[in-house]
Amino acid sequence: MKARISLLAQRAAQVLAEPMPHVPSPCLSVCVMDPKTDMCSGCWRSLEEIGAWSRMPDEAKRQVWQRIQQRLTGNGDAC
Protein backbone atom coordinates (compact mmCIF):
# COMPACT_ATOMS: atom_id res chain seq x y z
CA MET A 1 0.00 0.00 0.00
CA LYS A 2 2.75 2.47 0.90
CA ALA A 3 4.52 1.75 -2.40
CA ARG A 4 1.34 2.65 -4.28
CA ILE A 5 0.99 5.89 -2.29
CA SER A 6 4.62 6.73 -2.93
CA LEU A 7 4.21 6.12 -6.67
CA LEU A 8 1.09 8.30 -6.79
CA ALA A 9 2.85 11.07 -4.85
CA GLN A 10 5.78 10.96 -7.30
CA ARG A 11 3.42 11.11 -10.27
CA ALA A 12 1.54 14.04 -8.73
CA ALA A 13 4.77 15.98 -8.21
CA GLN A 14 5.85 15.28 -11.79
CA VAL A 15 2.51 16.25 -13.34
CA LEU A 16 2.31 19.46 -11.32
CA ALA A 17 5.93 20.42 -12.01
CA GLU A 18 5.95 19.91 -15.77
CA PRO A 19 3.64 21.68 -18.21
CA MET A 20 2.21 18.85 -20.31
CA PRO A 21 -0.03 19.22 -23.35
CA HIS A 22 -2.25 16.43 -21.99
CA VAL A 23 -2.57 15.73 -18.29
CA PRO A 24 -2.28 11.97 -17.60
CA SER A 25 -4.84 10.11 -15.55
CA PRO A 26 -3.83 9.18 -12.01
CA CYS A 27 -5.51 5.78 -12.42
CA LEU A 28 -3.36 2.88 -11.18
CA SER A 29 -5.95 0.23 -12.16
CA VAL A 30 -6.79 -0.57 -8.55
CA CYS A 31 -10.35 0.81 -8.70
CA VAL A 32 -11.57 0.04 -5.18
CA MET A 33 -13.57 2.69 -3.33
CA ASP A 34 -12.66 3.03 0.34
CA PRO A 35 -15.92 3.34 2.32
CA LYS A 36 -14.22 5.42 5.03
CA THR A 37 -12.79 8.08 2.73
CA ASP A 38 -15.09 7.78 -0.32
CA MET A 39 -11.90 7.85 -2.40
CA CYS A 40 -10.46 5.25 -4.74
CA SER A 41 -7.75 3.31 -2.92
CA GLY A 42 -5.60 3.42 -6.06
CA CYS A 43 -5.75 6.98 -7.35
CA TRP A 44 -7.28 8.84 -4.40
CA ARG A 45 -10.00 10.42 -6.54
CA SER A 46 -13.68 10.67 -5.69
CA LEU A 47 -16.31 9.01 -7.85
CA GLU A 48 -17.24 12.45 -9.15
CA GLU A 49 -13.64 13.18 -10.17
CA ILE A 50 -13.27 9.77 -11.81
CA GLY A 51 -16.54 10.10 -13.73
CA ALA A 52 -15.81 13.63 -14.97
CA TRP A 53 -12.13 13.06 -15.85
CA SER A 54 -12.56 12.45 -19.59
CA ARG A 55 -14.58 15.66 -19.99
CA MET A 56 -12.33 17.91 -17.88
CA PRO A 57 -10.05 20.52 -19.44
CA ASP A 58 -6.36 20.11 -18.57
CA GLU A 59 -6.44 22.85 -15.92
CA ALA A 60 -9.22 21.06 -14.04
CA LYS A 61 -7.24 17.82 -14.27
CA ARG A 62 -4.24 19.58 -12.74
CA GLN A 63 -6.50 20.77 -9.93
CA VAL A 64 -7.52 17.15 -9.30
CA TRP A 65 -3.83 16.22 -9.15
CA GLN A 66 -3.33 19.03 -6.62
CA ARG A 67 -6.17 17.66 -4.48
CA ILE A 68 -4.68 14.16 -4.72
CA GLN A 69 -1.34 15.54 -3.55
CA GLN A 70 -3.06 17.29 -0.63
CA ARG A 71 -4.96 14.13 0.28
CA LEU A 72 -1.77 12.08 0.25
CA THR A 73 0.06 14.64 2.38
CA GLY A 74 -2.76 14.96 4.87
CA ASN A 75 -3.83 11.31 4.93
CA GLY A 76 -0.79 9.30 3.89
CA ASP A 77 -1.77 6.26 5.94
CA ALA A 78 -5.54 6.43 5.53
CA CYS A 79 -5.76 4.00 2.66
C-alpha positions as CSV (number, residue, x, y, z in Angstrom):
1,M,0.0,0.0,0.0
2,K,2.8,2.5,0.9
3,A,4.5,1.8,-2.4
4,R,1.3,2.7,-4.3
5,I,1.0,5.9,-2.3
6,S,4.6,6.7,-2.9
7,L,4.2,6.1,-6.7
8,L,1.1,8.3,-6.8
9,A,2.9,11.1,-4.8
10,Q,5.8,11.0,-7.3
11,R,3.4,11.1,-10.3
12,A,1.5,14.0,-8.7
13,A,4.8,16.0,-8.2
14,Q,5.8,15.3,-11.8
15,V,2.5,16.2,-13.3
16,L,2.3,19.5,-11.3
17,A,5.9,20.4,-12.0
18,E,5.9,19.9,-15.8
19,P,3.6,21.7,-18.2
20,M,2.2,18.9,-20.3
21,P,0.0,19.2,-23.3
22,H,-2.3,16.4,-22.0
23,V,-2.6,15.7,-18.3
24,P,-2.3,12.0,-17.6
25,S,-4.8,10.1,-15.6
26,P,-3.8,9.2,-12.0
27,C,-5.5,5.8,-12.4
28,L,-3.4,2.9,-11.2
29,S,-5.9,0.2,-12.2
30,V,-6.8,-0.6,-8.5
31,C,-10.4,0.8,-8.7
32,V,-11.6,0.0,-5.2
33,M,-13.6,2.7,-3.3
34,D,-12.7,3.0,0.3
35,P,-15.9,3.3,2.3
36,K,-14.2,5.4,5.0
37,T,-12.8,8.1,2.7
38,D,-15.1,7.8,-0.3
39,M,-11.9,7.8,-2.4
40,C,-10.5,5.3,-4.7
41,S,-7.8,3.3,-2.9
42,G,-5.6,3.4,-6.1
43,C,-5.7,7.0,-7.3
44,W,-7.3,8.8,-4.4
45,R,-10.0,10.4,-6.5
46,S,-13.7,10.7,-5.7
47,L,-16.3,9.0,-7.9
48,E,-17.2,12.5,-9.2
49,E,-13.6,13.2,-10.2
50,I,-13.3,9.8,-11.8
51,G,-16.5,10.1,-13.7
52,A,-15.8,13.6,-15.0
53,W,-12.1,13.1,-15.9
54,S,-12.6,12.5,-19.6
55,R,-14.6,15.7,-20.0
56,M,-12.3,17.9,-17.9
57,P,-10.0,20.5,-19.4
58,D,-6.4,20.1,-18.6
59,E,-6.4,22.8,-15.9
60,A,-9.2,21.1,-14.0
61,K,-7.2,17.8,-14.3
62,R,-4.2,19.6,-12.7
63,Q,-6.5,20.8,-9.9
64,V,-7.5,17.1,-9.3
65,W,-3.8,16.2,-9.2
66,Q,-3.3,19.0,-6.6
67,R,-6.2,17.7,-4.5
68,I,-4.7,14.2,-4.7
69,Q,-1.3,15.5,-3.5
70,Q,-3.1,17.3,-0.6
71,R,-5.0,14.1,0.3
72,L,-1.8,12.1,0.3
73,T,0.1,14.6,2.4
74,G,-2.8,15.0,4.9
75,N,-3.8,11.3,4.9
76,G,-0.8,9.3,3.9
77,D,-1.8,6.3,5.9
78,A,-5.5,6.4,5.5
79,C,-5.8,4.0,2.7
